[in-house]
Amino acid sequence: MKNALIVIDIQNDYFPGGAFPLEAAEEACKAAVNAIDDAREKGWLIVGVQHIATAEAPFFRPDTAGAAFHPDIAAALENAPVVVKAEADSFFNTNLESLLSEHGITDIYLTGMMTQHCVTHTALSPQSQAMKVHIIAAGCAAPSRALSDLALSGLRVRCSVE
């Protein structure tokens, strides 16, 4: 068993003052930092995922402060590889699958934002099916806690939600 922690889209636009703030974003960020620290202690591969949208998008516009990782996440990721994506699925048109394959990863642990969108699409991606998928719920956030909880409930039938 070889594990990887994938930290999805914990970017400034999802926090107060950003273009699309999520409920409990700060709590999820703290939990994600703890997950990164724990994964590093265990020797896991850690991967940051950053969504970069188009210049016309409502958030995550290229070269904006909102598209940058939250400072606490950026510091915790240190020199971890970063996968840049343009769609909800972190595997779609990215090098994530090859990166995990290169490291012989059998289990992926996902945490991040938005639970009902990018976390769910990554968890259910065709490329994730060869691995055991775990969700670190405390590090997830959505526009509302209820929506995040609903998405996590749906993911339980295919993933381990911790």
C-alpha positions in Angstrom: 0.0 0.0 0.0 1.4 3.4 -1.1 -0.5 6.5 -0.2 -0.8 10.0 -1.7 -2.6 13.1 -0.3 -4.2 15.2 -2.9 -5.1 18.8 -1.8 -7.7 20.2 -4.1 -8.2 23.9 -4.9 -7.7 25.5 -1.4 -7.3 28.9 -3.1 -7.8 32.4 -1.9 -11.1 33.1 -3.9 -12.8 30.6 -1.6 -12.1 32.6 1.6 -13.6 35.8 3.0 -12.8 38.7 0.7 -12.4 36.3 -2.2 -14.7 36.1 -5.3 -16.6 33.0 -4.0 -16.2 32.4 -0.3 -17.3 29.0 1.1 -18.8 28.3 4.5 -16.2 27.0 7.0 -13.3 27.5 4.6 -11.0 28.5 7.4 -11.8 25.3 9.4 -11.3 23.2 6.3 -8.0 24.9 5.6 -6.7 24.2 9.1 -7.7 20.5 8.8 -6.0 20.3 5.4 -2.8 21.7 6.8 -2.9 19.1 9.5 -3.5 16.4 6.9 -0.5 17.7 5.0 1.7 17.6 8.1 0.5 14.1 8.9 1.1 12.8 5.4 4.6 14.3 5.4 5.4 12.6 8.7 4.3 9.3 7.2 6.3 9.7 4.0 3.4 10.0 1.7 3.4 11.7 -1.7 1.7 15.1 -1.3 0.2 16.8 -4.4 -1.4 20.3 -4.6 -4.1 20.8 -7.2 -4.7 24.4 -8.4 -7.7 25.3 -10.5 -6.9 28.1 -13.1 -10.0 29.2 -15.0 -10.3 31.6 -17.9 -9.9 35.4 -17.8 -13.7 35.7 -18.1 -14.5 33.3 -15.2 -16.0 34.6 -12.0 -13.1 33.3 -10.0 -9.7 31.6 -10.2 -8.8 33.9 -13.1 -5.2 33.5 -14.3 -2.5 35.5 -12.6 -4.8 36.8 -9.8 -4.4 36.7 -6.0 -7.6 34.8 -5.8 -6.3 31.9 -7.9 -3.2 31.5 -5.6 -3.2 28.8 -2.9 -4.2 30.1 0.5 -1.0 31.1 2.2 -1.2 28.4 4.9 -1.6 25.7 2.2 1.2 27.2 0.1 3.5 27.1 3.1 2.4 23.5 4.1 2.9 22.2 0.6 6.5 23.4 0.5 8.1 21.8 -2.5 5.3 19.3 -3.2 4.3 18.8 -6.9 1.4 21.0 -8.1 -1.0 19.9 -10.7 -2.8 22.7 -12.6 -6.2 22.0 -13.9 -9.0 23.7 -15.7 -11.9 21.4 -15.0 -13.5 19.9 -11.9 -11.8 16.5 -12.3 -8.2 16.8 -11.1 -7.2 14.0 -13.5 -8.8 15.5 -16.6 -6.1 16.8 -19.0 -3.5 16.9 -16.3 -0.4 14.8 -15.3 -2.0 13.6 -12.0 -2.5 10.1 -13.2 1.1 9.7 -14.4 2.5 11.3 -11.3 0.6 8.8 -9.1 1.6 5.9 -11.3 5.3 6.9 -11.2 5.2 6.7 -7.4 3.2 3.4 -7.4 0.3 4.9 -5.5 -2.4 2.5 -4.5 -4.5 4.7 -2.2 -5.4 8.4 -2.6 -6.6 10.7 0.1 -8.5 13.7 -1.1 -9.2 16.9 0.7 -10.2 20.4 -0.4 -12.8 22.5 -2.0 -15.5 22.3 -3.3 -16.8 19.0 -1.9 -19.8 18.7 -4.2 -17.8 19.6 -7.4 -14.0 19.2 -7.6 -13.6 16.7 -4.8 -16.5 14.6 -6.0 -15.4 14.7 -9.7 -11.9 13.7 -8.7 -13.0 10.9 -6.4 -15.3 9.5 -9.1 -12.9 10.1 -12.0 -12.3 7.0 -14.3 -8.6 7.5 -13.6 -9.1 7.1 -9.8 -10.9 3.7 -10.1 -7.6 1.7 -10.1 -6.9 3.1 -6.6 -8.7 3.0 -3.2 -10.1 6.5 -2.7 -10.4 8.1 0.8 -11.9 11.5 1.6 -10.6 13.5 4.5 -13.9 15.2 5.3 -12.6 17.7 7.8 -10.5 19.3 5.1 -13.5 19.8 2.7 -15.7 22.8 2.2 -18.5 23.9 -0.1 -20.8 26.9 -0.4 -22.7 25.5 2.7 -22.0 22.8 5.2 -25.2 21.1 4.2 -24.1 20.8 0.6 -20.7 19.5 1.7 -22.3 16.9 4.0 -24.7 15.9 1.2 -21.8 15.3 -1.2 -19.8 13.4 1.4 -22.9 11.2 2.0 -23.1 10.4 -1.7 -19.4 9.6 -1.9 -19.6 7.1 0.9 -21.0 4.4 -1.4 -17.7 4.4 -3.4 -15.1 5.9 -1.1 -13.9 5.8 2.4 -15.0 9.0 4.1 -12.9 9.8 7.2 
